[in-house]
Amino acid sequence: MTVRLRPYGPADAAPTLEVFRRAVRLTAAADYGPEQVAAWAPDDLDPAAWAARRAERNTVVAEVDGRVVGFTDVDATGYLDMMYVDPSVGGRGVGRALLAWALEEASRAGPEVVRTHASITARPFFEAHGFIVDAVRHPVRNGVVFENFAMSRVLRGPG
């Protein structure tokens, strides 16, 4: 399977939203309850707001055979906000390719550390790629409490 990464474009709004929903509703549902899943990936997400958010961030999409199967972003401070992979290609290198891109982008931007808030589901993936848990978090989304993890990975030492 060949994974191709490319910059996010306007036509990617619907496919990335679908990847997000499938990843939460199918993959993350193994670690979160139905109420949490519904609050995290509700049916009424505003597609225009989704498109605007993805467009304003440094987002890359992953394609396999011309189909969007994942996406991620990272900002100039090294914060990786979102990384989602469609369950149909889970465990086949899409996440690794997306993370490699994010680490390279962050390295070019200059921060010493990449940080993320990883779900229970994503924690083992990030740990396998050198991230450590800095704190257990309990954010509230749409009135529902979740558990996730503030995680970080050092890119380079000081100086």
Secondary structure by P-SEA (a helix, b strand, c coil): cbbbbbcccccaaaaaaaaaaaaaaccccccccaaaaaaaccccccaaaaaaaaaacbbbbbbccccccccccccccccccbbbbbcccccccaaaaaaaaaaaaaaaacccbbbbbccccaaaaaaaaccccccccccccccbbbbbbbbbbbccccc
